[in-house]
Amino acid sequence: MIKIEHLKKEYPNVTPLKDVCTEIHDGDVISVIGPSGTGKSTLLRCINQLEKPTAGKIWVNDLEITDPRCDITRVRQKMGMVFQSFNLFGHKTVIENIMMAPMDLLGVSKQEAYDKGMQLLRTVGLAEKAMNYPDELSGGQKQRIAIARTLAMDPDVILLDEPTSALDPTMVGEVQAVIRDLAKTGKTMMIVTHEMNFARAISNRVFYMDEGGVYEDGSPEQIFNHPQRENTRRFIRKLKVLELNIESRDYDFLGMAGEIEAYCHRNQIAPKLSNRVQLVFEETVQLLVPLLKSPRIQAVCEYSEATESAEWRIGYGGPRLDLTGGEDELALALLRGMTSTMEYTFDEGRELKNRLQLVVKTA
């Protein structure tokens, strides 16, 4: 088991890990996902001490590996790492690359290391490449060799840092197939990946990294189908978000219209949908503002790249006010014509108790 308490990693200009607290159980296969720059690779590198944490503690099987007195070389013998860039020795053959660490670090005989190396090459489907040099292999083959080299040390924990990100798309599948088979062996694994379908298929847990830590930790079912937290939901559904706030009757209508236009252009939203996104906002706020004694409105537009759809969620303060049952029938008719859903809710527990959800028609 790996236990992490209040892990922090700070660089001169950025702090990717601010406060990570989690436990990784024996046999867990954890996919680590999230936007770029949220500390996914840094977390793995801190776990095997390639990066020294700024603060916090890490235990591996009750041994505190962040203790300066810890023999980290011995710990790493049971903690394999697979990198994006393969890191094979170019002047040695494939089988020599695999044999080196067991012979040098574990004192395994040359024959035993060779036999084990050939067995691992057969496992990853590359036994016929044993006498080749790395520069004679494709990217996918090099990564499979790198995995075999890691397995040669018989590690208890395997850390894979974006193992397919440096590969041509045609080679990704062969490496993923090896990792899928590896995940069935019962070894503890952590995999940083941008391949969401792969993460869903291979893992029993998923870490969504954001805001300096493990923002959400759950099963693939939870993270991908029923995310509990807002940033996770936006990431999984590939949502592009625009937030506008109105706090006065004299709000900058033209400025906000320009922000919406720029948002639609930036996210390459189709012209017809872009026009409706703009009009739904305009009609809604023009209906709403005169009805509020002290306007306080938060309008959030979410565009999904995955489904090429958009919706507005408009929250506003004050007593219960259901805009969908208003008296301006013409404006409401225009809104209904541009939306597939108009839903009003009122919740005393929200800061802005009134909320409208307006799903913009795509066709």
C-alpha positions as CSV (number, residue, x, y, z in Angstrom):
1,M,0.0,0.0,0.0
2,I,1.1,3.6,-0.7
3,K,0.0,6.3,1.6
4,I,0.4,10.0,0.7
5,E,-0.1,12.8,3.2
6,H,-0.2,16.5,2.4
7,L,2.2,16.2,-0.5
8,K,3.4,19.5,-2.0
9,K,5.7,20.1,-4.9
10,E,6.7,23.7,-5.7
11,Y,8.8,25.0,-8.5
12,P,10.0,28.6,-8.8
13,N,7.1,29.7,-11.0
14,V,4.4,27.1,-10.4
15,T,3.1,24.7,-7.7
16,P,1.5,21.8,-9.5
17,L,0.9,19.8,-6.3
18,K,-0.5,21.8,-3.3
19,D,-1.9,19.2,-1.0
20,V,-2.3,15.6,-2.1
21,C,-3.7,13.2,0.4
22,T,-4.6,9.7,-0.7
23,E,-4.1,5.9,-0.3
24,I,-3.3,3.4,-3.1
25,H,-4.2,-0.1,-2.2
26,D,-2.4,-3.3,-3.2
27,G,-3.8,-4.4,-6.6
28,D,-5.3,-1.0,-7.5
29,V,-5.1,0.0,-11.2
30,I,-5.4,3.8,-11.1
31,S,-5.7,6.0,-14.1
32,V,-4.6,9.6,-13.5
33,I,-6.4,12.1,-15.7
34,G,-6.9,15.8,-15.9
35,P,-5.9,18.9,-17.8
36,S,-2.2,19.6,-18.7
37,G,-0.2,21.2,-15.9
38,T,-2.2,19.8,-13.0
39,G,0.6,17.7,-11.6
40,K,-0.2,14.2,-13.0
41,S,3.4,13.3,-14.0
42,T,4.8,15.2,-11.0
43,L,2.7,13.0,-8.7
44,L,4.3,9.8,-10.2
45,R,7.8,11.3,-10.1
46,C,7.3,12.2,-6.4
47,I,6.1,8.7,-5.6
48,N,9.3,7.1,-6.9
49,Q,11.4,10.1,-5.7
50,L,12.6,11.2,-9.1
51,E,11.3,14.5,-7.8
52,K,11.8,15.5,-4.2
53,P,8.6,16.8,-2.6
54,T,8.6,20.3,-1.2
55,A,6.6,19.1,1.8
56,G,4.5,16.1,2.8
57,K,5.2,12.4,3.4
58,I,4.9,9.2,1.3
59,W,4.8,5.7,2.8
60,V,5.3,2.5,0.8
61,N,4.3,-0.6,2.9
62,D,4.9,1.4,6.2
63,L,8.3,2.6,5.0
64,E,8.5,6.4,4.8
65,I,10.3,6.9,1.6
66,T,10.4,10.7,2.0
67,D,12.6,10.2,5.1
68,P,16.2,11.4,4.1
69,R,17.5,8.2,5.7
70,C,15.5,5.9,3.4
71,D,17.4,3.8,0.9
72,I,15.4,4.9,-2.1
73,T,17.5,2.7,-4.5
74,R,16.2,-0.4,-2.7
75,V,12.6,1.0,-2.8
76,R,12.9,1.6,-6.5
77,Q,13.8,-2.1,-7.1
78,K,10.2,-2.9,-6.4
79,M,8.7,0.2,-8.1
80,G,9.0,0.2,-11.9
81,M,8.7,3.3,-14.0
82,V,7.7,3.4,-17.7
83,F,8.4,6.8,-19.3
84,Q,7.0,8.6,-22.4
85,S,10.4,8.5,-24.1
86,F,11.3,4.8,-23.7
87,N,14.8,5.5,-22.3
88,L,16.4,2.4,-23.8
89,F,20.2,2.2,-24.2
90,G,20.8,2.6,-27.9
91,H,24.2,0.8,-27.8
92,K,22.8,-2.4,-26.4
93,T,20.5,-5.0,-27.9
94,V,16.9,-5.4,-26.8
95,I,17.7,-8.5,-24.7
96,E,20.7,-6.7,-23.1
97,N,18.5,-3.8,-22.2
98,I,16.2,-6.1,-20.3
99,M,19.0,-8.2,-18.6
100,M,21.0,-5.2,-17.3
101,A,19.0,-4.3,-14.1
102,P,18.4,-7.8,-12.8
103,M,22.1,-8.6,-13.2
104,D,23.4,-5.4,-11.8
105,L,20.9,-4.7,-9.0
106,L,19.6,-8.2,-8.0
107,G,22.7,-10.3,-8.7
108,V,20.8,-12.5,-11.1
109,S,23.0,-14.8,-13.2
110,K,23.4,-14.0,-16.9
111,Q,21.6,-17.2,-18.0
112,E,18.7,-16.5,-15.6
113,A,18.4,-12.9,-16.7
114,Y,18.4,-14.1,-20.4
115,D,15.8,-16.7,-19.8
116,K,13.5,-14.3,-17.9
117,G,14.1,-11.6,-20.6
118,M,13.1,-13.9,-23.4
119,Q,10.0,-15.0,-21.5
120,L,9.0,-11.3,-21.1
121,L,9.7,-10.6,-24.8
122,R,7.3,-13.4,-25.7
123,T,4.8,-11.9,-23.3
124,V,4.9,-8.5,-25.1
125,G,5.1,-10.2,-28.5
126,L,8.6,-9.3,-29.5
127,A,10.8,-12.3,-28.9
128,E,12.0,-12.2,-32.5
129,K,13.5,-8.7,-31.8
130,A,15.8,-9.9,-29.0
131,M,19.0,-9.2,-30.9
132,N,17.9,-6.0,-32.6
133,Y,19.0,-2.5,-31.4
134,P,16.5,0.1,-30.3
135,D,16.9,2.2,-33.4
136,E,15.7,-0.7,-35.5
137,L,12.3,-0.7,-33.8
138,S,9.1,1.3,-34.2
139,G,7.9,3.6,-31.3
140,G,5.3,1.0,-30.3
141,Q,7.9,-1.7,-30.2
142,K,10.3,0.4,-28.1
143,Q,7.6,1.1,-25.5
144,R,6.7,-2.6,-25.3
145,I,10.4,-3.3,-24.7
146,A,10.5,-0.6,-22.0
147,I,7.5,-2.3,-20.3
148,A,9.3,-5.7,-20.5
149,R,12.5,-4.1,-19.0
150,T,10.4,-2.8,-16.1
151,L,8.8,-6.2,-15.5
152,A,12.2,-7.9,-15.4
153,M,12.7,-6.5,-11.9
154,D,9.4,-8.0,-10.8
155,P,8.2,-4.8,-9.2
156,D,5.2,-4.6,-6.8
157,V,4.2,-1.2,-8.2
158,I,4.4,0.0,-11.8
159,L,4.1,3.7,-12.7
160,L,3.4,4.5,-16.3
161,D,3.8,8.2,-17.3
162,E,1.7,8.7,-20.5
163,P,3.1,5.6,-22.1
164,T,1.4,6.1,-25.4
165,S,1.7,9.9,-25.8
166,A,4.9,9.8,-27.9
167,L,3.6,7.2,-30.3
168,D,2.1,7.4,-33.8
169,P,-1.7,6.8,-33.4
170,T,-1.3,3.5,-35.4
171,M,1.0,2.1,-32.6
172,V,-1.1,3.1,-29.6
173,G,-3.2,0.0,-29.6
174,E,-0.3,-2.5,-29.4
175,V,1.0,-0.8,-26.3
176,Q,-2.4,-0.5,-24.7
177,A,-3.0,-4.2,-25.3
178,V,0.2,-5.1,-23.3
179,I,-0.8,-2.8,-20.5
180,R,-4.4,-4.3,-20.4
181,D,-2.8,-7.7,-20.0
182,L,-0.5,-6.4,-17.3
183,A,-3.4,-4.9,-15.4
184,K,-4.9,-8.4,-15.0
185,T,-1.9,-9.7,-13.1
186,G,-2.8,-8.1,-9.8
187,K,0.1,-5.7,-9.7
188,T,-0.5,-2.2,-8.3
189,M,-0.4,0.3,-11.2
190,M,-0.8,4.0,-11.8
191,I,-1.1,5.3,-15.3
192,V,-1.1,8.9,-16.4
193,T,-3.1,9.0,-19.6
194,H,-5.1,11.3,-21.9
195,E,-6.9,8.3,-23.5
196,M,-10.2,8.4,-21.7
197,N,-11.6,5.2,-23.2
198,F,-8.4,3.3,-22.2
199,A,-8.6,4.7,-18.6
200,R,-12.3,3.7,-18.4
201,A,-11.5,0.1,-19.5
202,I,-8.4,-0.6,-17.6
203,S,-8.9,1.0,-14.1
204,N,-10.7,0.1,-10.9
205,R,-10.1,3.7,-9.7
206,V,-9.6,7.1,-11.5
207,F,-7.9,10.2,-10.1
208,Y,-9.0,13.4,-11.7
209,M,-6.2,16.0,-10.9
210,D,-7.0,19.7,-10.6
211,E,-6.5,22.6,-8.3
212,G,-3.3,21.2,-6.9
213,G,-4.4,17.8,-5.9
214,V,-6.6,14.8,-6.4
215,Y,-9.8,16.8,-7.1
216,E,-12.0,13.7,-7.5
217,D,-11.3,10.0,-6.8
218,G,-13.8,7.4,-7.8
219,S,-14.6,4.4,-9.9
220,P,-14.6,4.7,-13.7
221,E,-18.4,4.5,-13.5
222,Q,-18.5,7.5,-11.2
223,I,-15.9,9.7,-12.9
224,F,-17.0,9.1,-16.5
225,N,-20.7,8.7,-16.1
226,H,-21.6,10.5,-12.9
227,P,-18.9,12.9,-11.9
228,Q,-19.6,14.5,-8.5
229,R,-17.7,17.8,-8.9
230,E,-18.0,20.6,-11.4
231,N,-14.4,20.6,-12.9
232,T,-14.5,16.9,-13.4
233,R,-17.8,17.1,-15.2
234,R,-16.5,19.9,-17.5
235,F,-13.4,17.9,-18.3
236,I,-15.0,14.6,-19.0
237,R,-17.7,16.1,-21.2
238,K,-15.1,18.3,-23.0
239,L,-17.0,21.4,-21.9
240,K,-15.8,24.9,-22.9
241,V,-17.2,27.4,-20.4
242,L,-18.1,31.1,-20.5
243,E,-19.2,32.9,-17.4
244,L,-20.9,36.3,-17.4
245,N,-22.0,38.3,-14.4
246,I,-24.7,41.0,-14.2
247,E,-24.8,43.1,-11.0
248,S,-26.6,46.2,-12.2
249,R,-29.4,47.3,-14.5
250,D,-26.7,49.3,-16.4
251,Y,-24.7,46.2,-17.4
252,D,-22.5,46.3,-20.5
253,F,-24.8,44.6,-22.9
254,L,-22.6,45.2,-26.0
255,G,-19.5,44.1,-24.2
256,M,-21.1,40.8,-23.2
257,A,-22.4,40.3,-26.7
258,G,-18.8,40.7,-27.9
259,E,-17.5,38.1,-25.2
260,I,-20.1,35.6,-26.4
261,E,-19.1,36.1,-30.1
262,A,-15.4,35.7,-29.2
263,Y,-16.2,32.6,-27.2
264,C,-18.1,31.0,-30.0
265,H,-15.4,31.9,-32.5
266,R,-12.6,30.5,-30.2
267,N,-14.4,27.2,-29.8
268,Q,-15.3,26.9,-33.5
269,I,-19.0,26.7,-32.8
270,A,-21.1,26.3,-35.9
271,P,-22.6,29.7,-37.1
272,K,-26.2,28.7,-36.7
273,L,-25.6,27.4,-33.1
274,S,-23.5,30.4,-32.3
275,N,-26.3,32.7,-33.3
276,R,-28.8,30.9,-31.1
277,V,-26.3,30.9,-28.2
278,Q,-26.2,34.7,-28.5
279,L,-29.9,35.2,-28.9
280,V,-30.9,32.9,-26.0
281,F,-28.7,35.0,-23.7
282,E,-30.0,38.3,-25.0
283,E,-33.7,37.3,-24.8
284,T,-33.3,35.8,-21.3
285,V,-31.5,38.7,-19.6
286,Q,-33.8,41.3,-21.3
287,L,-36.8,39.4,-19.8
288,L,-35.2,38.9,-16.5
289,V,-33.4,42.2,-15.5
290,P,-36.6,44.4,-15.4
291,L,-38.2,41.8,-13.0
292,L,-35.4,41.9,-10.5
293,K,-35.3,44.6,-7.8
294,S,-31.5,44.3,-7.5
295,P,-30.2,42.4,-10.4
296,R,-27.6,39.7,-9.5
297,I,-27.3,37.2,-12.4
298,Q,-24.7,34.6,-13.2
299,A,-24.9,33.2,-16.7
300,V,-22.8,30.2,-17.6
301,C,-22.6,28.9,-21.1
302,E,-21.3,25.3,-21.6
303,Y,-20.4,24.1,-25.1
304,S,-19.6,20.4,-25.4
305,E,-17.0,19.5,-28.1
306,A,-18.0,15.9,-27.8
307,T,-21.7,16.5,-28.7
308,E,-21.4,19.9,-30.4
309,S,-24.2,21.2,-28.2
310,A,-24.6,24.2,-25.9
311,E,-26.6,25.2,-22.9
312,W,-27.0,28.2,-20.7
313,R,-27.4,27.9,-16.9
314,I,-28.6,31.2,-15.5
315,G,-28.7,31.7,-11.8
316,Y,-30.3,34.8,-10.1
317,G,-31.1,36.0,-6.7
318,G,-34.3,37.2,-5.0
319,P,-37.5,35.4,-4.2
320,R,-38.9,32.6,-6.3
321,L,-39.3,33.8,-9.9
322,D,-40.1,31.3,-12.6
323,L,-39.4,33.0,-15.9
324,T,-40.9,30.2,-17.9
325,G,-44.3,31.1,-16.6
326,G,-44.0,34.8,-17.3
327,E,-46.4,37.2,-19.1
328,D,-44.3,38.2,-22.1
329,E,-45.6,35.5,-24.4
330,L,-43.7,36.8,-27.5
331,A,-40.3,36.7,-25.8
332,L,-41.1,33.3,-24.3
333,A,-42.2,32.0,-27.7
334,L,-38.8,33.1,-29.2
335,L,-36.9,31.4,-26.4
336,R,-38.9,28.2,-26.8
337,G,-38.2,28.3,-30.5
338,M,-34.4,28.4,-29.9
339,T,-34.2,25.9,-27.1
340,S,-35.0,22.2,-26.7
341,T,-35.3,22.4,-22.9
342,M,-36.3,25.3,-20.6
343,E,-36.2,24.1,-17.0
344,Y,-36.6,26.3,-13.9
345,T,-35.6,25.2,-10.4
346,F,-35.6,27.0,-7.0
347,D,-33.2,25.8,-4.2
348,E,-32.9,27.6,-0.8
349,G,-29.5,26.0,-0.4
350,R,-28.0,27.8,-3.4
351,E,-26.5,31.3,-3.2
352,L,-28.5,32.2,-6.3
353,K,-31.7,30.4,-5.4
354,N,-33.3,30.7,-8.9
355,R,-31.9,28.8,-11.8
356,L,-32.8,28.4,-15.5
357,Q,-31.4,25.7,-17.6
358,L,-31.7,26.5,-21.3
359,V,-30.5,23.8,-23.8
360,V,-29.9,25.5,-27.2
361,K,-31.3,23.7,-30.2
362,T,-28.6,22.4,-32.5
363,A,-30.8,22.2,-35.6
